Amino acid sequence: MPRPATRDDQDERPLTTSALLPLVRRRHGLTQRGLTERLHAVSGNRGVTREDVSRWERGKRIPGPYWRHWLSDVLEVPRAELERAATAARRSRRLHRDGPSPTARR
């Protein structure tokens, strides 16, 4: 079983979707358009565009549960890892929006 993608061995926090998706997409030799075409083929749904993939990879959007399911299949990433990446992305967004919690440890 492949090892989950993390930032490095000392930092066990999961990657965000914006970091994970381009990493595994490139490992599969796919362009953003190629990933989109694969998602269309496996899901039977043409509701995602190359621009959506770009937004996911730039952290502008987080793929919803429906597309995370198909991304898992196409990119051969465990669904749990994509869920952790989405959670990490949401946490990162909150931190950037709200700043660190006054009670957060440093």
N, CA, C and O atoms as CSV, one atom per row, in Angstrom:
chain,resi,resn,atom,element,x,y,z
A,1,MET,N,N,0.850,-1.180,0.000
A,1,MET,CA,C,0.000,0.000,0.000
A,1,MET,C,C,0.892,1.238,0.000
A,1,MET,O,O,1.852,1.309,0.768
A,2,PRO,N,N,0.579,2.234,-0.872
A,2,PRO,CA,C,1.421,3.417,-0.924
A,2,PRO,C,C,1.326,4.226,0.357
A,2,PRO,O,O,0.284,4.271,1.011
A,3,ARG,N,N,2.417,4.853,0.693
A,3,ARG,CA,C,2.485,5.695,1.875
A,3,ARG,C,C,1.729,6.995,1.600
A,3,ARG,O,O,1.863,7.562,0.515
A,4,PRO,N,N,0.940,7.476,2.559
A,4,PRO,CA,C,0.230,8.740,2.349
A,4,PRO,C,C,1.213,9.872,2.069
A,4,PRO,O,O,2.321,9.896,2.603
A,5,ALA,N,N,0.791,10.802,1.228
A,5,ALA,CA,C,1.634,11.946,0.898
A,5,ALA,C,C,1.598,12.939,2.046
A,5,ALA,O,O,0.532,13.428,2.419
A,6,THR,N,N,2.771,13.238,2.609
A,6,THR,CA,C,2.868,14.248,3.660
A,6,THR,C,C,3.947,15.236,3.252
A,6,THR,O,O,4.693,14.999,2.302
A,7,ARG,N,N,4.021,16.326,3.965
A,7,ARG,CA,C,4.991,17.362,3.610
A,7,ARG,C,C,6.429,16.845,3.701
A,7,ARG,O,O,7.228,17.079,2.794
A,8,ASP,N,N,6.752,16.170,4.752
A,8,ASP,CA,C,8.039,15.504,4.904
A,8,ASP,C,C,7.942,14.570,6.095
A,8,ASP,O,O,6.906,14.515,6.758
A,9,ASP,N,N,9.005,13.839,6.372
A,9,ASP,CA,C,8.941,12.841,7.427
A,9,ASP,C,C,8.761,13.440,8.817
A,9,ASP,O,O,8.212,12.782,9.702
A,10,GLN,N,N,9.214,14.680,9.027
A,10,GLN,CA,C,9.086,15.282,10.347
A,10,GLN,C,C,7.699,15.892,10.555
A,10,GLN,O,O,7.266,16.056,11.696
A,11,ASP,N,N,7.008,16.224,9.491
A,11,ASP,CA,C,5.730,16.908,9.585
A,11,ASP,C,C,4.647,15.967,9.095
A,11,ASP,O,O,4.537,15.726,7.893
A,12,GLU,N,N,3.849,15.436,9.997
A,12,GLU,CA,C,2.851,14.437,9.640
A,12,GLU,C,C,1.505,15.036,9.269
A,12,GLU,O,O,0.543,14.297,9.057
A,13,ARG,N,N,1.415,16.366,9.187
A,13,ARG,CA,C,0.159,16.974,8.758
A,13,ARG,C,C,-0.091,16.621,7.299
A,13,ARG,O,O,0.841,16.637,6.495
A,14,PRO,N,N,-1.328,16.304,6.942
A,14,PRO,CA,C,-1.617,15.964,5.550
A,14,PRO,C,C,-1.496,17.184,4.650
A,14,PRO,O,O,-1.661,18.321,5.094
A,15,LEU,N,N,-1.211,16.935,3.397
A,15,LEU,CA,C,-1.202,17.993,2.403
A,15,LEU,C,C,-2.626,18.495,2.197
A,15,LEU,O,O,-3.588,17.761,2.422
A,16,THR,N,N,-2.754,19.737,1.772
A,16,THR,CA,C,-4.057,20.254,1.380
A,16,THR,C,C,-4.380,19.722,-0.012
A,16,THR,O,O,-3.499,19.207,-0.701
A,17,THR,N,N,-5.627,19.845,-0.425
A,17,THR,CA,C,-5.991,19.406,-1.773
A,17,THR,C,C,-5.201,20.178,-2.817
A,17,THR,O,O,-4.846,19.621,-3.856
A,18,SER,N,N,-4.917,21.458,-2.561
A,18,SER,CA,C,-4.173,22.246,-3.544
A,18,SER,C,C,-2.726,21.780,-3.694
A,18,SER,O,O,-2.115,22.012,-4.737
A,19,ALA,N,N,-2.176,21.139,-2.693
A,19,ALA,CA,C,-0.827,20.584,-2.789
A,19,ALA,C,C,-0.851,19.139,-3.290
A,19,ALA,O,O,0.006,18.738,-4.078
A,20,LEU,N,N,-1.824,18.367,-2.838
A,20,LEU,CA,C,-1.891,16.951,-3.177
A,20,LEU,C,C,-2.275,16.705,-4.629
A,20,LEU,O,O,-1.650,15.886,-5.301
A,21,LEU,N,N,-3.295,17.403,-5.121
A,21,LEU,CA,C,-3.804,17.108,-6.460
A,21,LEU,C,C,-2.769,17.285,-7.570
A,21,LEU,O,O,-2.612,16.375,-8.384
A,22,PRO,N,N,-2.050,18.418,-7.646
A,22,PRO,CA,C,-1.070,18.523,-8.736
A,22,PRO,C,C,0.073,17.509,-8.599
A,22,PRO,O,O,0.618,17.038,-9.598
A,23,LEU,N,N,0.425,17.185,-7.366
A,23,LEU,CA,C,1.489,16.212,-7.129
A,23,LEU,C,C,1.123,14.853,-7.712
A,23,LEU,O,O,1.902,14.274,-8.469
A,24,VAL,N,N,-0.041,14.345,-7.371
A,24,VAL,CA,C,-0.422,13.017,-7.862
A,24,VAL,C,C,-0.842,13.065,-9.329
A,24,VAL,O,O,-0.663,12.085,-10.053
A,25,ARG,N,N,-1.396,14.187,-9.773
A,25,ARG,CA,C,-1.754,14.312,-11.189
A,25,ARG,C,C,-0.506,14.196,-12.054
A,25,ARG,O,O,-0.503,13.483,-13.057
A,26,ARG,N,N,0.544,14.893,-11.665
A,26,ARG,CA,C,1.797,14.844,-12.435
A,26,ARG,C,C,2.445,13.466,-12.367
A,26,ARG,O,O,3.031,13.008,-13.348
A,27,ARG,N,N,2.346,12.800,-11.214
A,27,ARG,CA,C,2.882,11.438,-11.110
A,27,ARG,C,C,2.231,10.506,-12.122
A,27,ARG,O,O,2.852,9.554,-12.595
A,28,HIS,N,N,0.979,10.786,-12.448
A,28,HIS,CA,C,0.247,9.979,-13.436
A,28,HIS,C,C,0.459,10.494,-14.858
A,28,HIS,O,O,-0.113,9.955,-15.806
A,29,GLY,N,N,1.277,11.530,-15.009
A,29,GLY,CA,C,1.561,12.068,-16.332
A,29,GLY,C,C,0.373,12.773,-16.968
A,29,GLY,O,O,0.249,12.804,-18.193
A,30,LEU,N,N,-0.496,13.336,-16.144
A,30,LEU,CA,C,-1.699,13.982,-16.651
A,30,LEU,C,C,-1.585,15.499,-16.597
A,30,LEU,O,O,-1.015,16.061,-15.662
A,31,THR,N,N,-2.130,16.144,-17.603
A,31,THR,CA,C,-2.332,17.589,-17.554
A,31,THR,C,C,-3.657,17.839,-16.844
A,31,THR,O,O,-4.402,16.902,-16.559
A,32,GLN,N,N,-3.942,19.084,-16.565
A,32,GLN,CA,C,-5.247,19.404,-15.978
A,32,GLN,C,C,-6.364,18.979,-16.931
A,32,GLN,O,O,-7.385,18.450,-16.491
A,33,ARG,N,N,-6.180,19.205,-18.216
A,33,ARG,CA,C,-7.187,18.793,-19.196
A,33,ARG,C,C,-7.308,17.278,-19.236
A,33,ARG,O,O,-8.413,16.742,-19.325
A,34,GLY,N,N,-6.171,16.584,-19.170
A,34,GLY,CA,C,-6.204,15.122,-19.167
A,34,GLY,C,C,-6.936,14.573,-17.961
A,34,GLY,O,O,-7.691,13.607,-18.073
A,35,LEU,N,N,-6.713,15.192,-16.794
A,35,LEU,CA,C,-7.434,14.772,-15.591
A,35,LEU,C,C,-8.929,15.005,-15.769
A,35,LEU,O,O,-9.741,14.153,-15.408
A,36,THR,N,N,-9.288,16.149,-16.320
A,36,THR,CA,C,-10.698,16.454,-16.559
A,36,THR,C,C,-11.331,15.402,-17.463
A,36,THR,O,O,-12.433,14.925,-17.191
A,37,GLU,N,N,-10.636,15.044,-18.532
A,37,GLU,CA,C,-11.171,14.044,-19.462
A,37,GLU,C,C,-11.341,12.687,-18.785
A,37,GLU,O,O,-12.324,11.986,-19.030
A,38,ARG,N,N,-10.389,12.318,-17.939
A,38,ARG,CA,C,-10.519,11.056,-17.201
A,38,ARG,C,C,-11.696,11.099,-16.238
A,38,ARG,O,O,-12.431,10.120,-16.108
A,39,LEU,N,N,-11.877,12.231,-15.564
A,39,LEU,CA,C,-13.016,12.371,-14.652
A,39,LEU,C,C,-14.334,12.245,-15.419
A,39,LEU,O,O,-15.274,11.612,-14.938
A,40,HIS,N,N,-14.403,12.844,-16.606
A,40,HIS,CA,C,-15.604,12.718,-17.440
A,40,HIS,C,C,-15.856,11.253,-17.774
A,40,HIS,O,O,-16.984,10.770,-17.680
A,41,ALA,N,N,-14.793,10.552,-18.166
A,41,ALA,CA,C,-14.936,9.163,-18.608
A,41,ALA,C,C,-15.404,8.244,-17.481
A,41,ALA,O,O,-16.301,7.426,-17.684
A,42,VAL,N,N,-14.807,8.371,-16.296
A,42,VAL,CA,C,-15.156,7.433,-15.221
A,42,VAL,C,C,-16.472,7.776,-14.542
A,42,VAL,O,O,-17.184,6.885,-14.077
A,43,SER,N,N,-16.800,9.062,-14.482
A,43,SER,CA,C,-18.019,9.465,-13.769
A,43,SER,C,C,-19.236,9.512,-14.682
A,43,SER,O,O,-20.369,9.425,-14.206
A,44,GLY,N,N,-19.017,9.648,-15.983
A,44,GLY,CA,C,-20.128,9.846,-16.897
A,44,GLY,C,C,-20.745,11.227,-16.749
A,44,GLY,O,O,-21.848,11.475,-17.238
A,45,ASN,N,N,-20.038,12.122,-16.077
A,45,ASN,CA,C,-20.539,13.465,-15.774
A,45,ASN,C,C,-19.550,14.471,-16.346
A,45,ASN,O,O,-18.364,14.443,-16.015
A,46,ARG,N,N,-20.034,15.351,-17.197
A,46,ARG,CA,C,-19.178,16.373,-17.795
A,46,ARG,C,C,-19.256,17.696,-17.021
A,46,ARG,O,O,-18.957,18.759,-17.565
A,47,GLY,N,N,-19.654,17.621,-15.766
A,47,GLY,CA,C,-19.868,18.813,-14.948
A,47,GLY,C,C,-18.616,19.432,-14.361
A,47,GLY,O,O,-18.715,20.407,-13.616
A,48,VAL,N,N,-17.453,18.906,-14.665
A,48,VAL,CA,C,-16.212,19.496,-14.182
A,48,VAL,C,C,-15.397,19.941,-15.396
A,48,VAL,O,O,-15.375,19.269,-16.427
A,49,THR,N,N,-14.735,21.077,-15.256
A,49,THR,CA,C,-13.935,21.624,-16.349
A,49,THR,C,C,-12.468,21.688,-15.953
A,49,THR,O,O,-12.113,21.483,-14.793
A,50,ARG,N,N,-11.629,21.973,-16.930
A,50,ARG,CA,C,-10.213,22.161,-16.644
A,50,ARG,C,C,-10.039,23.341,-15.690
A,50,ARG,O,O,-9.148,23.333,-14.841
A,51,GLU,N,N,-10.890,24.347,-15.834
A,51,GLU,CA,C,-10.826,25.508,-14.950
A,51,GLU,C,C,-11.153,25.127,-13.505
A,51,GLU,O,O,-10.577,25.683,-12.571
A,52,ASP,N,N,-12.079,24.173,-13.321
A,52,ASP,CA,C,-12.368,23.686,-11.968
A,52,ASP,C,C,-11.138,23.024,-11.367
A,52,ASP,O,O,-10.799,23.263,-10.208
A,53,VAL,N,N,-10.467,22.184,-12.164
A,53,VAL,CA,C,-9.252,21.514,-11.693
A,53,VAL,C,C,-8.209,22.564,-11.318
A,53,VAL,O,O,-7.539,22.435,-10.294
A,54,SER,N,N,-8.071,23.600,-12.138
A,54,SER,CA,C,-7.128,24.678,-11.833
A,54,SER,C,C,-7.487,25.359,-10.513
A,54,SER,O,O,-6.602,25.648,-9.707
A,55,ARG,N,N,-8.763,25.615,-10.289
A,55,ARG,CA,C,-9.192,26.246,-9.024
A,55,ARG,C,C,-8.877,25.357,-7.830
A,55,ARG,O,O,-8.457,25.845,-6.781
A,56,TRP,N,N,-9.083,24.041,-7.989
A,56,TRP,CA,C,-8.744,23.111,-6.905
A,56,TRP,C,C,-7.250,23.178,-6.600
A,56,TRP,O,O,-6.838,23.207,-5.441
A,57,GLU,N,N,-6.445,23.201,-7.669
A,57,GLU,CA,C,-4.988,23.167,-7.478
A,57,GLU,C,C,-4.425,24.489,-6.973
A,57,GLU,O,O,-3.354,24.513,-6.366
A,58,ARG,N,N,-5.131,25.585,-7.216
A,58,ARG,CA,C,-4.690,26.887,-6.703
A,58,ARG,C,C,-5.269,27.190,-5.329
A,58,ARG,O,O,-4.965,28.226,-4.737
A,59,GLY,N,N,-6.103,26.286,-4.821
A,59,GLY,CA,C,-6.698,26.481,-3.498
A,59,GLY,C,C,-7.858,27.456,-3.495
A,59,GLY,O,O,-8.291,27.901,-2.432
A,60,LYS,N,N,-8.366,27.792,-4.667
A,60,LYS,CA,C,-9.516,28.691,-4.753
A,60,LYS,C,C,-10.814,27.971,-4.412
A,60,LYS,O,O,-11.758,28.584,-3.913
A,61,ARG,N,N,-10.858,26.674,-4.680
A,61,ARG,CA,C,-12.008,25.824,-4.384
A,61,ARG,C,C,-11.495,24.503,-3.822
A,61,ARG,O,O,-10.337,24.136,-4.020
A,62,ILE,N,N,-12.368,23.801,-3.125
A,62,ILE,CA,C,-12.061,22.465,-2.621
A,62,ILE,C,C,-13.045,21.527,-3.307
A,62,ILE,O,O,-14.254,21.753,-3.244
A,63,PRO,N,N,-12.551,20.476,-3.961
A,63,PRO,CA,C,-13.503,19.571,-4.626
A,63,PRO,C,C,-14.467,18.978,-3.604
A,63,PRO,O,O,-14.072,18.595,-2.503
A,64,GLY,N,N,-15.728,18.913,-3.990
A,64,GLY,CA,C,-16.754,18.363,-3.115
A,64,GLY,C,C,-16.642,16.847,-3.024
A,64,GLY,O,O,-15.847,16.234,-3.737
A,65,PRO,N,N,-17.434,16.246,-2.151
A,65,PRO,CA,C,-17.377,14.796,-1.939
A,65,PRO,C,C,-17.570,13.983,-3.225
A,65,PRO,O,O,-16.913,12.960,-3.419
A,66,TYR,N,N,-18.462,14.435,-4.091
A,66,TYR,CA,C,-18.711,13.718,-5.347
A,66,TYR,C,C,-17.426,13.627,-6.174
A,66,TYR,O,O,-17.040,12.543,-6.613
A,67,TRP,N,N,-16.764,14.772,-6.383
A,67,TRP,CA,C,-15.551,14.770,-7.206
A,67,TRP,C,C,-14.371,14.154,-6.470
A,67,TRP,O,O,-13.490,13.582,-7.112
A,68,ARG,N,N,-14.323,14.250,-5.138
A,68,ARG,CA,C,-13.243,13.569,-4.403
A,68,ARG,C,C,-13.332,12.063,-4.616
A,68,ARG,O,O,-12.310,11.387,-4.733
A,69,HIS,N,N,-14.554,11.538,-4.667
A,69,HIS,CA,C,-14.744,10.108,-4.927
A,69,HIS,C,C,-14.101,9.731,-6.267
A,69,HIS,O,O,-13.347,8.760,-6.347
A,70,TRP,N,N,-14.402,10.499,-7.310
A,70,TRP,CA,C,-13.866,10.174,-8.638
A,70,TRP,C,C,-12.376,10.496,-8.732
A,70,TRP,O,O,-11.644,9.778,-9.414
A,71,LEU,N,N,-11.914,11.532,-8.082
A,71,LEU,CA,C,-10.475,11.828,-8.056
A,71,LEU,C,C,-9.709,10.672,-7.429
A,71,LEU,O,O,-8.629,10.308,-7.895
A,72,SER,N,N,-10.266,10.102,-6.380
A,72,SER,CA,C,-9.643,8.956,-5.727
A,72,SER,C,C,-9.456,7.813,-6.714
A,72,SER,O,O,-8.391,7.198,-6.765
A,73,ASP,N,N,-10.482,7.532,-7.490
A,73,ASP,CA,C,-10.403,6.448,-8.467
A,73,ASP,C,C,-9.388,6.750,-9.569
A,73,ASP,O,O,-8.549,5.908,-9.890
A,74,VAL,N,N,-9.464,7.933,-10.139
A,74,VAL,CA,C,-8.603,8.290,-11.270
A,74,VAL,C,C,-7.142,8.400,-10.852
A,74,VAL,O,O,-6.254,7.929,-11.564
A,75,LEU,N,N,-6.887,9.021,-9.702
A,75,LEU,CA,C,-5.510,9.282,-9.271
A,75,LEU,C,C,-4.949,8.192,-8.357
A,75,LEU,O,O,-3.802,8.265,-7.918
A,76,GLU,N,N,-5.772,7.185,-8.077
A,76,GLU,CA,C,-5.351,6.066,-7.229
A,76,GLU,C,C,-4.836,6.541,-5.874
A,76,GLU,O,O,-3.787,6.112,-5.392
A,77,VAL,N,N,-5.609,7.438,-5.284
A,77,VAL,CA,C,-5.318,7.981,-3.956
A,77,VAL,C,C,-6.436,7.488,-3.041
A,77,VAL,O,O,-7.609,7.603,-3.397
A,78,PRO,N,N,-6.106,6.947,-1.881
A,78,PRO,CA,C,-7.164,6.500,-0.969
A,78,PRO,C,C,-8.140,7.636,-0.663
A,78,PRO,O,O,-7.736,8.784,-0.474
A,79,ARG,N,N,-9.402,7.304,-0.618
A,79,ARG,CA,C,-10.429,8.325,-0.336
A,79,ARG,C,C,-10.170,9.015,0.987
A,79,ARG,O,O,-10.382,10.221,1.117
A,80,ALA,N,N,-9.716,8.260,1.961
A,80,ALA,CA,C,-9.438,8.859,3.273
A,80,ALA,C,C,-8.359,9.931,3.163
A,80,ALA,O,O,-8.414,10.939,3.867
A,81,GLU,N,N,-7.384,9.724,2.288
A,81,GLU,CA,C,-6.326,10.723,2.118
A,81,GLU,C,C,-6.888,12.000,1.491
A,81,GLU,O,O,-6.514,13.102,1.891
A,82,LEU,N,N,-7.775,11.857,0.522
A,82,LEU,CA,C,-8.404,13.035,-0.078
A,82,LEU,C,C,-9.298,13.753,0.931
A,82,LEU,O,O,-9.382,14.981,0.922
A,83,GLU,N,N,-9.963,12.996,1.797
A,83,GLU,CA,C,-10.780,13.617,2.841
A,83,GLU,C,C,-9.895,14.405,3.806
A,83,GLU,O,O,-10.239,15.520,4.199
A,84,ARG,N,N,-8.752,13.823,4.187
A,84,ARG,CA,C,-7.810,14.543,5.068
A,84,ARG,C,C,-7.300,15.807,4.382
A,84,ARG,O,O,-7.157,16.848,5.023
A,85,ALA,N,N,-7.025,15.719,3.079
A,85,ALA,CA,C,-6.538,16.883,2.338
A,85,ALA,C,C,-7.601,17.981,2.291
A,85,ALA,O,O,-7.281,19.161,2.430
A,86,ALA,N,N,-8.854,17.598,2.098
A,86,ALA,CA,C,-9.942,18.582,2.085
A,86,ALA,C,C,-10.088,19.231,3.464
A,86,ALA,O,O,-10.294,20.439,3.569
A,87,THR,N,N,-9.979,18.426,4.507
A,87,THR,CA,C,-10.055,18.963,5.875
A,87,THR,C,C,-8.901,19.921,6.129
A,87,THR,O,O,-9.094,20.988,6.711
A,88,ALA,N,N,-7.706,19.545,5.696
A,88,ALA,CA,C,-6.533,20.411,5.864
A,88,ALA,C,C,-6.713,21.713,5.085
A,88,ALA,O,O,-6.307,22.774,5.560
A,89,ALA,N,N,-7.309,21.647,3.908
A,89,ALA,CA,C,-7.557,22.848,3.105
A,89,ALA,C,C,-8.552,23.768,3.812
A,89,ALA,O,O,-8.353,24.981,3.862
A,90,ARG,N,N,-9.614,23.192,4.352
A,90,ARG,CA,C,-10.590,24.014,5.083
A,90,ARG,C,C,-9.942,24.656,6.305
A,90,ARG,O,O,-10.175,25.830,6.593
A,91,ARG,N,N,-9.130,23.884,7.021
A,91,ARG,CA,C,-8.442,24.413,8.209
A,91,ARG,C,C,-7.509,25.560,7.807
A,91,ARG,O,O,-7.457,26.588,8.482
A,92,SER,N,N,-6.780,25.380,6.715
A,92,SER,CA,C,-5.861,26.407,6.235
A,92,SER,C,C,-6.607,27.682,5.845
A,92,SER,O,O,-6.161,28.792,6.136
A,93,ARG,N,N,-7.745,27.506,5.184
A,93,ARG,CA,C,-8.562,28.671,4.809
A,93,ARG,C,C,-9.010,29.441,6.044
A,93,ARG,O,O,-8.929,30.669,6.083
A,94,ARG,N,N,-9.487,28.707,7.062
A,94,ARG,CA,C,-9.936,29.375,8.296
A,94,ARG,C,C,-8.782,30.119,8.949
A,94,ARG,O,O,-8.951,31.249,9.407
A,95,LEU,N,N,-7.629,29.503,8.994
A,95,LEU,CA,C,-6.464,30.126,9.624
A,95,LEU,C,C,-6.076,31.409,8.890
A,95,LEU,O,O,-5.778,32.424,9.520
A,96,HIS,N,N,-6.081,31.360,7.561
A,96,HIS,CA,C,-5.733,32.556,6.793
A,96,HIS,C,C,-6.798,33.640,6.916
A,96,HIS,O,O,-6.490,34.832,6.908
A,97,ARG,N,N,-8.047,33.216,7.029
A,97,ARG,CA,C,-9.150,34.167,7.128
A,97,ARG,C,C,-9.221,34.788,8.523
A,97,ARG,O,O,-9.366,36.002,8.667
A,98,ASP,N,N,-9.116,33.936,9.550
A,98,ASP,CA,C,-9.341,34.394,10.927
A,98,ASP,C,C,-8.069,34.673,11.714
A,98,ASP,O,O,-8.113,35.334,12.752
A,99,GLY,N,N,-6.956,34.184,11.236
A,99,GLY,CA,C,-5.725,34.308,11.999
A,99,GLY,C,C,-5.646,33.222,13.058
A,99,GLY,O,O,-6.627,32.516,13.286
A,100,PRO,N,N,-4.512,33.076,13.703
A,100,PRO,CA,C,-4.371,32.028,14.721
A,100,PRO,C,C,-5.272,32.296,15.921
A,100,PRO,O,O,-5.536,33.444,16.282
A,101,SER,N,N,-5.723,31.234,16.514
A,101,SER,CA,C,-6.550,31.318,17.714
A,101,SER,C,C,-5.714,31.909,18.850
A,101,SER,O,O,-4.532,31.587,18.968
A,102,PRO,N,N,-6.299,32.762,19.681
A,102,PRO,CA,C,-5.538,33.336,20.801
A,102,PRO,C,C,-5.049,32.267,21.774
A,102,PRO,O,O,-4.075,32.482,22.496
A,103,THR,N,N,-5.719,31.120,21.795
A,103,THR,CA,C,-5.299,30.056,22.702
A,103,THR,C,C,-4.429,29.003,22.016
A,103,THR,O,O,-4.046,28.013,22.639
A,104,ALA,N,N,-4.120,29.213,20.744
A,104,ALA,CA,C,-3.314,28.230,20.008
A,104,ALA,C,C,-1.902,28.189,20.555
A,104,ALA,O,O,-1.303,29.219,20.866
A,105,ARG,N,N,-1.386,26.979,20.666
A,105,ARG,CA,C,0.007,26.807,21.110
A,105,ARG,C,C,0.957,27.155,19.979
A,105,ARG,O,O,0.635,26.984,18.804
A,106,ARG,N,N,2.096,27.631,20.337
A,106,ARG,CA,C,3.127,27.964,19.327
A,106,ARG,C,C,4.306,27.075,19.505
A,106,ARG,O,O,5.281,27.187,18.762
